[in-house]
Amino acid sequence: MQEERSQSPELKNTAPAPDWAVSSLEKIALAGLQEQKSSRRWSIVFKSLTFIYLFFLLMMLLGWVGQNKAASTAHTALIDIAGVIEAGGQVNADAVISSLNDAYDNKGTKGIILRINSPGGSPVQAGIINDEIHRQRKLHPEIPVYAVVEDICASGGYYIAVAADKIFVDKASIVGSIGVLMDGYGFTELMKKVGVERRLLTAGANKGMLDPFSPVNPKQKAFAQTMLDQIHQQFIDVVREGRGSRLKENEETFSGLFWNGEESIKLGLADAQGSAEFVAREVIKESEIVDFTYQETVVDRFAKRLGASMGQALGTHVQSLIPTLR
């Protein structure tokens, strides 16, 4: 009897747990598993959404989506020419020509507006754009091209504008500056004062032409002036061809002066006042405007920066000698 009594407490300790406790433990374990599964599912959903968002963002950056250039209904095509005109710059021939091709290839295009806000730049880039506009106008005589000036259309910007059928301005726009310049500095007198000697070695008598640390060579200066005069005459010829009998020439027309929009109309440099919206609505008769301006992608920017770095590695002296229309 004593053995039985001594064992009874042990028997009590090893007694099976009540059914409600087992059931509760099972429910807690099952709830934990379900929560883990739910957490994994939401994690997969959020990761998938993040991937889709990043992929869509990448496509936008690369220029694969998001550009409104597929309009097939009747519209006015808009191409912005804003900024300095230069190879690899804000405005360059490749970008503008790409925009023109897109606009002309679209069946809904009824007219093209070149919205210009540029102080000028490279005569080469401006000339290429001018030639392309003339070529496209001959291929598509039914699609008019109008230049609309905003704040400024000077020098190289005007070089482009004269290729259009008509030029519209605001009364306060700056128009003109038909000239060419080549600028630089001379430090020879300063070098004498501080006792610095220039040691320039060249292979070729004119290789160091217009070097800012060497005295001016009259023969080289005359050569550069002749080149500027030739480019200036090319500019004059382009303006006369583009404006024709509308141009009212005087002794200041090609001197490099510029005028406000109201005065430019009187001089025949422009045709009338009007904004892009006005020209689309009242002249082209298609108020819906579709922007065909070339949009630079991330890849383009990387390539441009790489090219600029290589250009700097080759030296900047030759670049300083490039004539500009501004």
Backbone torsions as a table, in degrees:
resi	resn	phi	psi	omega
1	MET	NA	-35.4	179.4
2	GLN	-68.1	-37.9	177.3
3	GLU	-61.8	-42.6	-179.7
4	GLU	-63.8	-37.6	179.9
5	ARG	-70.2	-36.4	-179.3
6	SER	-69.7	-27.8	-179.5
7	GLN	-85.7	-17.3	-174.9
8	SER	-61.6	-38.9	176.7
9	PRO	-62.3	-39.2	179.3
10	GLU	-63.2	-40.0	179.2
11	LEU	-63.5	-35.9	178.9
12	LYS	-66.4	-38.0	-178.0
13	ASN	-69.4	-28.9	-177.3
14	THR	-97.1	13.7	-179.6
15	ALA	-67.8	141.0	-178.9
16	PRO	-60.3	144.5	179.8
17	ALA	-66.3	150.6	177.9
18	PRO	-61.4	156.3	-179.1
19	ASP	-60.8	-36.5	-177.2
20	TRP	-64.9	-33.3	-179.8
21	ALA	-70.4	-44.7	178.1
22	VAL	-61.2	-43.5	-179.4
23	SER	-62.5	-39.5	179.6
24	SER	-65.6	-42.2	178.5
25	LEU	-62.7	-41.1	178.8
26	GLU	-63.2	-41.4	179.7
27	LYS	-64.8	-40.9	179.8
28	ILE	-64.6	-44.1	179.2
29	ALA	-63.2	-42.4	-179.7
30	LEU	-65.7	-40.1	178.4
31	ALA	-63.9	-39.0	177.5
32	GLY	-62.7	-42.8	178.1
33	LEU	-63.4	-43.1	179.6
34	GLN	-63.7	-39.2	178.9
35	GLU	-64.5	-40.3	177.4
36	GLN	-62.9	-43.3	178.6
37	LYS	-62.9	-44.9	179.0
38	SER	-61.8	-41.2	179.0
39	SER	-62.4	-41.7	178.7
40	ARG	-64.5	-40.5	179.9
41	ARG	-63.0	-46.6	179.6
42	TRP	-64.9	-35.2	177.7
43	SER	-62.2	-42.3	178.3
44	ILE	-65.0	-40.9	179.9
45	VAL	-61.9	-49.1	-178.5
46	PHE	-64.6	-38.9	177.8
47	LYS	-65.0	-39.7	179.1
48	SER	-65.6	-43.9	178.8
49	LEU	-63.4	-40.1	178.0
50	THR	-63.0	-42.2	179.5
51	PHE	-63.5	-44.4	-180.0
52	ILE	-62.6	-42.7	179.8
53	TYR	-62.3	-47.3	-179.1
54	LEU	-65.3	-37.1	179.0
55	PHE	-65.9	-42.9	178.4
56	PHE	-64.8	-40.3	178.1
57	LEU	-63.2	-40.4	178.0
58	LEU	-62.8	-41.8	179.0
59	MET	-63.4	-37.5	178.1
60	MET	-65.8	-42.8	179.7
61	LEU	-64.5	-35.4	179.5
62	LEU	-80.7	-6.6	176.8
63	GLY	83.3	16.2	-179.1
64	TRP	-79.9	-27.5	179.1
65	VAL	-135.1	168.2	172.6
66	GLY	90.4	-2.1	178.7
67	GLN	-102.0	124.8	-174.9
68	ASN	-84.5	77.5	-178.2
69	LYS	-125.5	14.0	-175.3
70	ALA	-108.6	11.6	-177.9
71	ALA	-62.5	126.8	-179.4
72	SER	-106.7	-14.2	176.7
73	THR	-77.3	162.8	-177.6
74	ALA	-60.2	134.3	-177.2
75	HIS	-159.4	168.9	170.8
76	THR	-100.8	127.5	179.6
77	ALA	-86.4	133.8	-179.8
78	LEU	-114.9	131.9	175.9
79	ILE	-128.8	116.9	178.8
80	ASP	-83.7	132.3	173.0
81	ILE	-121.3	87.4	-172.2
82	ALA	-123.6	120.6	177.6
83	GLY	116.3	-176.4	-179.3
84	VAL	-71.2	138.2	-178.8
85	ILE	-91.6	113.6	-179.4
86	GLU	-162.7	153.1	178.7
87	ALA	-61.4	126.2	-179.6
88	GLY	76.6	6.5	-177.7
89	GLY	-99.0	-161.8	-179.2
90	GLN	-60.6	-40.6	178.0
91	VAL	-124.3	121.6	177.8
92	ASN	-141.8	162.0	-173.4
93	ALA	-61.1	-42.8	-177.6
94	ASP	-59.1	-45.1	-177.4
95	ALA	-66.9	-44.7	-178.2
96	VAL	-67.2	-41.2	179.4
97	ILE	-64.9	-38.7	176.2
98	SER	-60.8	-41.7	178.2
99	SER	-64.3	-43.1	179.2
100	LEU	-61.7	-44.1	179.4
101	ASN	-60.7	-43.2	179.1
102	ASP	-62.4	-42.6	-178.1
103	ALA	-66.5	-45.3	-178.8
104	TYR	-69.7	-33.2	-178.3
105	ASP	-72.9	-19.9	-179.0
106	ASN	-78.4	125.2	-175.0
107	LYS	-66.5	-20.1	-178.1
108	GLY	-86.1	-6.8	-177.1
109	THR	-71.4	121.1	178.4
110	LYS	-106.8	-13.5	178.4
111	GLY	-172.4	158.7	-177.4
112	ILE	-124.6	133.8	174.8
113	ILE	-112.3	124.6	171.8
114	LEU	-97.0	103.7	-179.1
115	ARG	-88.8	108.9	-169.7
116	ILE	-106.1	132.1	174.4
117	ASN	-146.7	76.6	-171.3
118	SER	-141.3	138.9	176.0
119	PRO	-84.4	-5.4	-179.7
120	GLY	117.8	-158.1	-178.8
121	GLY	151.4	-134.6	-173.7
122	SER	-69.6	125.5	175.9
123	PRO	-67.1	-27.4	179.2
124	VAL	-68.9	-50.5	179.8
125	GLN	-62.7	-43.0	178.6
126	ALA	-63.5	-39.6	179.4
127	GLY	-65.8	-40.0	178.7
128	ILE	-63.1	-43.3	179.3
129	ILE	-64.5	-43.6	178.9
130	ASN	-58.7	-46.3	179.5
131	ASP	-61.8	-40.0	-178.2
132	GLU	-67.7	-37.9	178.0
133	ILE	-63.0	-43.8	178.1
134	HIS	-62.0	-41.1	-179.1
135	ARG	-64.4	-44.8	-179.2
136	GLN	-67.7	-34.4	178.2
137	ARG	-64.6	-35.3	177.5
138	LYS	-70.5	-36.0	179.6
139	LEU	-74.1	-29.6	-176.4
140	HIS	-130.2	68.2	-177.9
141	PRO	-64.0	-18.6	-178.5
142	GLU	-81.1	-10.0	-179.4
143	ILE	-109.1	105.6	-179.1
144	PRO	-73.0	152.6	177.7
145	VAL	-123.5	125.7	-179.5
146	TYR	-122.8	138.4	173.3
147	ALA	-95.5	130.6	177.3
148	VAL	-120.0	117.8	-176.7
149	VAL	-91.3	132.8	173.9
150	GLU	-96.7	-108.1	-176.5
151	ASP	-73.8	-45.6	-173.5
152	ILE	-146.8	138.6	174.4
153	CYS	-140.0	80.1	-173.1
154	ALA	-114.4	148.9	172.4
155	SER	50.0	-111.1	-178.3
156	GLY	-60.5	-31.9	175.4
157	GLY	-63.8	-40.3	178.0
158	TYR	-71.9	-32.0	175.1
159	TYR	-54.6	-39.8	178.4
160	ILE	-75.1	-42.3	-174.5
161	ALA	-60.2	-36.8	-175.3
162	VAL	-68.6	-8.3	176.2
163	ALA	-79.8	-14.2	-177.8
164	ALA	-78.2	163.1	176.4
165	ASP	-62.7	-43.6	178.9
166	LYS	-145.1	157.4	178.9
167	ILE	-119.2	123.9	177.5
168	PHE	-110.4	142.6	-176.4
169	VAL	-135.6	166.4	165.4
170	ASP	-91.4	154.1	-176.2
171	LYS	-60.7	-23.5	-178.9
172	ALA	-104.2	5.3	178.0
173	SER	-61.9	153.3	174.3
174	ILE	-99.9	123.3	-174.4
175	VAL	-133.7	139.6	173.6
176	GLY	122.4	-126.8	-175.7
177	SER	56.9	53.6	-178.4
178	ILE	-83.4	89.9	-178.0
179	GLY	-165.3	178.9	-178.7
180	VAL	-135.4	143.2	176.9
181	LEU	-137.1	156.9	173.6
182	MET	-139.0	109.6	-173.5
183	ASP	-109.1	162.5	179.9
184	GLY	-177.2	-171.1	-179.1
185	TYR	-132.5	161.1	174.9
186	GLY	-128.5	126.4	-175.0
187	PHE	-116.1	13.8	-172.9
188	THR	-64.2	-42.0	-179.7
189	GLU	-66.9	-39.9	177.8
190	LEU	-63.7	-39.7	179.9
191	MET	-63.5	-36.8	177.9
192	LYS	-64.2	-41.9	-177.5
193	LYS	-66.2	-37.5	-177.7
194	VAL	-93.5	-2.3	176.1
195	GLY	76.8	35.9	178.9
196	VAL	-101.9	133.0	179.6
197	GLU	-106.9	132.1	178.1
198	ARG	-88.8	126.9	177.9
199	ARG	-121.0	95.6	-176.5
200	LEU	-112.3	122.8	177.5
201	LEU	-110.7	130.3	179.0
202	THR	-134.8	153.2	170.0
203	ALA	-111.4	100.6	-171.5
204	GLY	122.0	123.7	-171.8
205	ALA	-60.4	-29.3	-175.7
206	ASN	-109.7	14.2	-176.4
207	LYS	-65.4	-32.3	178.7
208	GLY	-95.4	30.0	-174.7
209	MET	-57.1	129.6	179.4
210	LEU	59.0	31.9	175.7
211	ASP	-63.4	127.6	-174.4
212	PRO	-67.9	-14.8	-178.2
213	PHE	-102.2	7.8	178.8
214	SER	-122.6	153.9	177.9
215	PRO	-60.8	151.7	-179.9
216	VAL	-69.1	131.1	175.4
217	ASN	-94.1	114.9	-176.1
218	PRO	-55.1	-37.2	-179.8
219	LYS	-66.5	-42.3	179.5
220	GLN	-68.9	-37.3	177.6
221	LYS	-63.1	-42.7	179.0
222	ALA	-64.8	-38.0	177.9
223	PHE	-62.3	-46.0	-179.8
224	ALA	-63.3	-39.5	179.8
225	GLN	-64.9	-38.5	177.5
226	THR	-62.4	-42.1	178.9
227	MET	-63.2	-42.9	178.3
228	LEU	-62.4	-41.0	178.9
229	ASP	-63.0	-37.4	179.1
230	GLN	-66.6	-43.8	178.8
231	ILE	-65.8	-38.3	177.1
232	HIS	-60.8	-41.9	179.4
233	GLN	-66.1	-35.8	175.4
234	GLN	-61.3	-42.9	178.1
235	PHE	-61.6	-45.6	179.4
236	ILE	-59.4	-44.5	-179.6
237	ASP	-61.9	-40.0	179.4
238	VAL	-64.0	-42.5	179.5
239	VAL	-64.9	-45.0	180.0
240	ARG	-63.3	-39.7	178.6
241	GLU	-65.6	-43.4	-176.6
242	GLY	-72.0	-38.8	-175.6
243	ARG	-91.7	-27.7	176.9
244	GLY	59.6	-137.6	-176.4
245	SER	-71.2	-11.5	179.1
246	ARG	-71.6	-23.4	-176.8
247	LEU	-76.5	126.6	178.0
248	LYS	-105.1	87.9	-174.0
249	GLU	-70.6	144.7	168.1
250	ASN	-145.0	-176.3	-173.8
251	GLU	-67.1	-16.5	-178.8
252	GLU	-99.3	-10.6	-173.1
253	THR	-54.4	-45.4	-175.4
254	PHE	-109.0	24.9	-176.8
255	SER	-88.2	-8.0	-175.6
256	GLY	101.9	-4.0	176.5
257	LEU	-69.6	160.0	175.5
258	PHE	-133.2	158.6	-174.1
259	TRP	-134.3	164.1	173.7
260	ASN	-76.2	167.3	-174.7
261	GLY	-59.3	-40.6	-178.8
262	GLU	-62.1	-43.6	-179.9
263	GLU	-71.2	-33.4	-179.5
264	SER	-63.9	-30.7	177.0
265	ILE	-67.4	-42.1	178.9
266	LYS	-62.6	-33.9	-178.5
267	LEU	-84.8	-4.0	-179.9
268	GLY	80.4	10.7	176.3
269	LEU	-77.8	-23.2	177.5
270	ALA	-137.6	169.3	-174.0
271	ASP	-104.2	-41.7	-175.0
272	ALA	-164.7	170.7	175.0
273	GLN	-87.8	145.4	178.4
274	GLY	166.1	142.1	176.3
275	SER	-90.6	175.3	178.3
276	ALA	-61.3	-42.2	-179.8
277	GLU	-64.8	-40.2	178.7
278	PHE	-62.2	-46.6	-178.5
279	VAL	-63.7	-41.6	179.0
280	ALA	-62.5	-44.1	-174.3
281	ARG	-78.4	-45.1	-170.6
282	GLU	-98.6	-25.9	-176.2
283	VAL	-102.0	-55.0	179.6
284	ILE	-77.8	-25.4	179.5
285	LYS	70.8	26.4	174.1
286	GLU	-133.5	98.8	-173.8
287	SER	-73.3	-20.6	178.1
288	GLU	-73.8	123.4	-178.0
289	ILE	-109.9	128.1	176.6
290	VAL	-114.6	125.3	-176.9
291	ASP	-81.2	118.0	177.6
292	PHE	-108.1	13.4	-179.7
293	THR	-61.3	131.4	179.7
294	TYR	-61.2	129.0	178.6
295	GLN	-106.8	123.4	-177.7
296	GLU	-72.2	134.9	179.1
297	THR	-96.1	172.5	178.0
298	VAL	-60.2	-40.8	179.3
299	VAL	-62.9	-41.5	178.7
300	ASP	-62.4	-43.5	-179.1
301	ARG	-64.1	-39.9	178.9
302	PHE	-63.4	-44.8	179.7
303	ALA	-63.4	-38.4	-179.2
304	LYS	-65.6	-43.8	179.6
305	ARG	-64.5	-38.5	177.7
306	LEU	-63.2	-43.9	178.6
307	GLY	-63.6	-39.0	179.6
308	ALA	-65.8	-38.9	178.6
309	SER	-63.9	-40.7	178.6
310	MET	-66.2	-38.1	178.8
311	GLY	-63.5	-39.7	178.3
312	GLN	-67.2	-34.5	178.9
313	ALA	-65.3	-29.6	179.9
314	LEU	-79.6	-12.9	178.2
315	GLY	110.1	149.5	-175.8
316	THR	-106.7	-5.2	-176.6
317	HIS	-63.5	-43.7	-179.7
318	VAL	-64.6	-36.9	179.5
319	GLN	-61.3	-35.2	-179.3
320	SER	-66.6	-16.6	-179.1
321	LEU	-93.5	-1.1	-178.8
322	ILE	-76.3	125.1	178.8
323	PRO	-64.7	148.8	178.3
324	THR	-130.8	149.7	175.8
325	LEU	-99.0	85.4	177.1
326	ARG	-161.4	NA	NA
